[in-house]
Amino acid sequence: MSVPAAQLPGLPARLSRALLSPWSRLGLLVALLATAAGTVLAYEPQRLLADGWPTRLSGAAAVVLFAVAYGFCTTAFVPRPFLNLAAGALFGAQAGTVAALGGTVLGAGLAFGLGRLLGRDALRPLLRARVLTAADRQLSEHGFRSMLLLRLLPGVPFVAANYGAAVSRMSWSAFLAATAVGSVPNTAAYVVAGSRAATPTSPAFLTAFAFIALSGLAGAAVAWRKRTRLRAAAATA
């Protein structure tokens, strides 16, 4: 039985709407992240970076390639502290900090772009809980300040902050600028610790380790206060 000509144009349109619907794009994002996480578990690219891969490159080329690989690894849920320590061990404090910061901004941008392109339209209607709504309002209205605080005082996982910001109305410029500035102290501390790992009693290593510990405690305290304020704001709303 032949299909009427009037129905032919409607079928591709319906298929296109189904494939490009918010939930289809969210499913694609989940599939991509699951594949990336599975690849990390299977092949452990972080070990290749820690061993100085690729061995034939050196100098600026190695730093750039490390930063690119760092960015993709963070998008695939590889913990940043490990990569920061590896950067310090491979390139020293100065070049390692440059490589780690470049990879941090790249990885954050990739996650933010994926979340905004594939997941935002599906997830925003789910922000009905009062605490989530208050957090979304904070990120949307005070994007740079809020993200800067999250980066300066670690407590929220890097990937979670990236995708949470992507769902909000925060601008690209505020997100990337806050990430670049706020990630400097903690990243540099880990890189310095990695560069001096062979001498754990050196002043540089002890100072970096102390800064990491203190920033972690401060981050936990600020996160607790922020949580209390968000609950109070949600109750008021």
C-alpha positions in Angstrom: 0.0 0.0 0.0 1.5 3.3 -1.0 1.9 6.2 1.4 0.1 9.4 0.4 2.3 12.1 -0.8 0.9 14.5 1.8 2.3 12.3 4.6 5.9 12.0 3.3 7.1 15.4 4.4 5.7 14.9 7.9 7.6 11.7 8.6 11.1 13.2 8.4 10.0 16.2 10.4 8.6 13.9 13.2 11.8 11.9 13.2 13.9 15.0 13.3 11.9 16.4 16.2 12.2 13.1 18.1 16.0 12.9 17.6 16.5 16.5 18.5 14.2 16.5 21.5 15.6 17.6 24.9 15.3 14.0 26.3 17.0 12.5 23.2 19.9 14.9 23.6 20.1 14.2 27.3 20.3 10.5 26.5 23.1 11.2 24.1 25.0 13.1 26.8 24.5 10.3 29.3 25.8 7.8 26.7 28.8 9.9 25.9 29.8 10.3 29.6 29.2 6.6 30.2 31.5 5.8 27.3 34.1 8.2 28.4 34.1 6.8 32.0 34.2 3.2 30.7 37.2 4.2 28.5 39.0 5.6 31.5 38.4 2.5 33.5 39.5 0.2 30.7 42.6 2.0 29.4 43.5 4.3 32.4 44.9 7.2 30.3 45.9 9.0 33.5 48.7 6.4 33.9 50.0 7.3 30.4 50.1 11.0 31.4 51.8 10.2 34.7 54.5 8.3 32.8 55.2 11.3 30.5 53.3 10.1 27.4 54.2 10.6 24.6 57.9 10.1 25.3 59.1 11.6 22.0 57.7 15.0 22.7 59.3 17.6 25.0 59.2 21.3 25.8 56.2 23.4 24.8 54.7 20.7 22.6 54.6 18.2 25.5 53.0 20.9 27.8 50.3 21.7 25.2 49.5 18.0 24.5 49.3 17.3 28.2 46.9 20.2 28.7 44.6 18.9 25.9 44.7 15.3 27.3 44.1 16.7 30.8 41.0 18.5 29.6 39.5 15.4 28.0 40.4 13.3 31.1 38.6 15.6 33.4 35.5 15.5 31.2 35.7 11.7 31.6 35.8 11.9 35.4 39.5 11.5 36.0 40.2 13.3 39.3 42.0 16.6 38.9 44.3 16.2 41.9 46.0 13.2 40.3 46.5 15.1 37.1 47.9 18.1 38.9 50.4 16.0 40.7 51.4 14.4 37.5 51.9 17.8 35.8 54.2 18.9 38.6 56.2 15.7 38.5 56.6 15.9 34.7 57.1 19.6 34.0 58.0 21.2 37.3 56.2 23.9 39.2 56.0 26.6 36.5 55.3 24.7 33.3 53.2 22.2 35.2 51.0 24.9 36.6 50.5 26.3 33.0 49.7 22.8 31.7 47.3 22.0 34.5 45.4 25.3 34.4 45.1 25.1 30.6 43.7 21.6 30.9 41.4 22.7 33.7 39.8 25.5 31.6 39.6 23.3 28.6 37.9 20.5 30.5 35.5 22.8 32.2 34.6 24.4 28.9 34.0 21.0 27.3 31.7 19.9 30.1 29.9 23.2 30.2 29.3 23.1 26.4 28.1 19.5 26.5 25.8 20.1 29.4 24.3 23.2 27.8 23.9 21.8 24.3 22.6 18.3 25.3 21.2 18.4 28.8 20.0 21.8 29.7 16.6 21.8 28.0 15.7 18.5 29.6 16.9 19.2 33.1 15.8 22.8 33.7 12.1 21.8 34.0 13.1 19.4 36.8 14.4 22.2 39.0 11.3 22.3 41.1 12.8 21.5 44.5 13.2 24.7 46.5 16.9 24.1 47.3 17.7 23.4 43.6 15.7 26.5 42.6 17.7 28.7 45.0 21.0 27.3 43.8 20.0 27.9 40.2 19.0 31.5 41.0 22.4 32.0 42.8 24.4 30.7 39.8 22.2 32.6 37.3 22.3 36.0 39.0 25.8 35.9 40.6 27.5 33.6 38.2 31.1 34.8 38.3 31.1 35.3 42.1 29.5 31.9 42.8 31.7 29.9 40.5 34.8 31.7 41.8 33.9 30.7 45.3 33.4 27.1 44.2 36.8 27.0 42.5 38.7 28.8 45.3 37.2 26.6 48.1 37.0 23.0 46.9 34.2 20.9 48.1 31.9 20.5 45.1 33.3 17.9 42.6 34.8 19.6 39.5 32.5 17.8 37.0 29.4 18.4 39.1 30.1 22.1 39.2 30.6 22.2 35.5 27.3 20.5 34.6 25.4 22.3 37.3 26.6 25.6 35.9 25.6 24.5 32.4 22.0 23.9 33.5 21.8 27.4 35.0 21.7 30.7 33.1 25.3 31.5 33.8 27.1 33.1 30.9 30.1 31.5 29.1 32.4 34.4 29.9 31.6 34.4 33.6 32.0 30.6 33.9 35.3 30.4 32.1 36.8 33.5 33.8 35.8 32.3 37.2 37.3 28.9 36.5 40.5 30.3 35.2 41.0 32.7 38.1 39.6 30.5 40.9 41.5 27.4 40.0 44.9 29.0 40.3 45.7 28.6 44.0 44.5 25.0 44.5 45.9 23.8 41.2 49.3 25.4 41.8 49.5 23.9 45.3 49.0 20.4 43.9 51.5 21.0 41.1 54.1 22.2 43.5 53.5 19.2 45.7 53.9 16.9 42.7 57.1 18.7 41.6 58.6 18.2 45.1 57.2 14.7 45.8 60.7 13.3 45.8 61.6 15.6 48.8 58.5 15.4 51.1 60.3 17.3 53.9 61.2 20.3 51.8 59.6 23.6 52.7 57.8 23.9 49.3 56.2 20.5 49.6 55.1 21.1 53.2 53.7 24.5 52.4 51.8 23.2 49.4 50.4 20.3 51.5 49.3 22.6 54.3 47.6 24.9 51.8 45.7 21.9 50.3 44.6 20.7 53.8 43.5 24.2 54.9 41.6 25.0 51.7 39.8 21.7 52.0 38.7 22.4 55.5 37.7 26.0 54.5 35.8 24.6 51.6 33.8 22.2 53.8 32.9 25.0 56.2 31.8 27.4 53.5 29.8 24.6 51.8 28.0 23.9 55.0 27.1 27.6 55.5 26.0 27.9 51.9 23.8 24.9 52.2 22.1 26.5 55.3 21.6 29.7 53.5 20.1 28.0 50.4 17.7 26.1 52.6 16.7 29.4 54.3 16.2 31.1 51.0 14.2 28.2 49.7 12.0 28.2 52.8 11.4 32.0 52.4 10.5 31.6 48.7 
